[in-house]
Amino acid sequence: METFSTEKSKKMYERALKSIPGGASSASRTPLEGYKPYPIFIEKAEGSKLYDIDGNEYIDFLVALGPTLVGNANPRVINFVSEQIKKGATYGLPYELQIEVAEKLIQDVPCFEKVSFMNSGTEVVQIAMRLARAYTKKDIILKFEGAYHGWMDSVAHTVHPSLGVDAKEKIKEKMPIGTGIPENAYIDTMVIQWNDVRGIEEVIERLGDKIAGILVDPCMCNSGIILPDEGYLKKIRELTAKNNIVLIFDEVITGFRLSLQSAQGKFGVTPDLTTLAKAVGGGFPVAVYGGKTEIMDLLADGTVFRAGTVNANRAAMGAAYATLEILEEDNGKVYDDIYRKGEKLMRGMEEIFKRNRIQAILTGFGIMFQIHFTQLARIRNYSDFCQSKEDIFMDFRNRMLTRGIFIRPSHFGELYMSAAHTDEDIDKTLEAMDDVIKEMKKENVF
Ligand SMILES: Cc1ncc(COP(=O)(O)O)c(C=O)c1O
């Protein structure tokens, strides 16, 4: 067996550090978020595989942090984008393809009556909050402890606060994600606990006449996937409708990932506004926001301002169009196949844990899930999540890497499936895991 080496990545990282702070353009690609001592540098990605500059091949469960649901470098997406951009990458003027993409989105996603485009999830969350505030003429936005909605100042707090030694201790204060964020910027964003019906009722009883909107990631994807309790989203829908509060589903991750109708279709709850990005763009920078006409039309008469020089550019719209065409085929048949393989992987992993008497659970669905090394049988909120053993997860993840399986080095994230994963990929991953868990057991890691 050849020895696993990432020496070329190490050298490239040292070079990168001289011109780019941290060596990459997002914290999630650096040692700050698990890539210790340095990230691997990628040569190319194709189908279900990633190839690094040292010549290592990996089965890819990072899936670019969610976007390449249709597979890395999907030829239909790449070819369509290539054709489109020959007509000019961007004009600063409207054109037909963006209407075609909008029409597809409106057909697929229950909440969409009208939609508009930007380039990143962060941006569309910002405009959705602005719309909610303008529509209700109120200021407060509620978010959930442990939820991430992008890096902008107003929501970049209480995302992954450290809970100290007692993970059950309730978070009392808002904690910004870093320095440089003035308190004033997030004064109107309040934090509540996920899956706590009484908590949300209480805050609405107390402050309902000041609450403009609630930001809901329907699967709380950035704390290892914390699914909503049965009926929880319906309850939020009821409470928001009754109290003139705009329900915003932040489906930046779940949009077009959980189903062709997104999480709202899967859970049967239709919000007033939805933001989505990642999967809809097939790897290109596409972000969508949309919802009820009466809210979205505040943009039309200028009541609410929005802009963006390269919004809805041809590469983005070409990527979204081709991606949606793939996902829509036979009424979303591709999802059945991805779920089947993902569930096979999940069941196989659970079986390995059981056989080896390891305390671990999986949360999520076949199409995206996370592994938690925890004694809990269920994870219902961020405090529960904090009981997962991050050091064991990272050890497991790093050992999988040397066997050619790429999992994001963060227990806050998840494993993503794509349409390109094969049954053989699943079998190989389970074989590697069997080996890793045996090795870890032998070394008394658990
Ligand atoms: C739920 C959610 N909202 C918003 C964002 C921000 O998206 P972007 O990274 O495209 O700005 C993310 C990013 O991971 C996300 O997971």
PDBQT file of the ligand as one rigid body, heavy atoms in Angstrom, charges set to zero:
ROOT
HETATM    1  C1  LIG A 501     -28.434  28.011   6.313  1.00  0.00    +0.000 C 
HETATM    2  C2  LIG A 501     -27.415  28.930   5.688  1.00  0.00    +0.000 A 
HETATM    3  N1  LIG A 501     -27.766  30.202   5.413  1.00  0.00    +0.000 NA
HETATM    4  C3  LIG A 501     -26.912  31.059   4.830  1.00  0.00    +0.000 A 
HETATM    5  C4  LIG A 501     -25.637  30.668   4.509  1.00  0.00    +0.000 A 
HETATM    6  C5  LIG A 501     -24.691  31.627   3.845  1.00  0.00    +0.000 C 
HETATM    7  O1  LIG A 501     -24.493  31.246   2.525  1.00  0.00    +0.000 OA
HETATM    8  P1  LIG A 501     -23.202  31.724   1.711  1.00  0.00    +0.000 P 
HETATM    9  O2  LIG A 501     -22.040  30.952   2.262  1.00  0.00    +0.000 OA
HETATM   10  O3  LIG A 501     -23.524  31.346   0.302  1.00  0.00    +0.000 OA
HETATM   11  O4  LIG A 501     -23.076  33.184   1.902  1.00  0.00    +0.000 OA
HETATM   12  C6  LIG A 501     -25.235  29.360   4.778  1.00  0.00    +0.000 A 
HETATM   13  C7  LIG A 501     -23.872  28.893   4.427  1.00  0.00    +0.000 C 
HETATM   14  O5  LIG A 501     -23.459  27.806   4.684  1.00  0.00    +0.000 OA
HETATM   15  C8  LIG A 501     -26.141  28.460   5.385  1.00  0.00    +0.000 A 
HETATM   16  O6  LIG A 501     -25.796  27.205   5.679  1.00  0.00    +0.000 OA
ENDROOT
TORSDOF 0
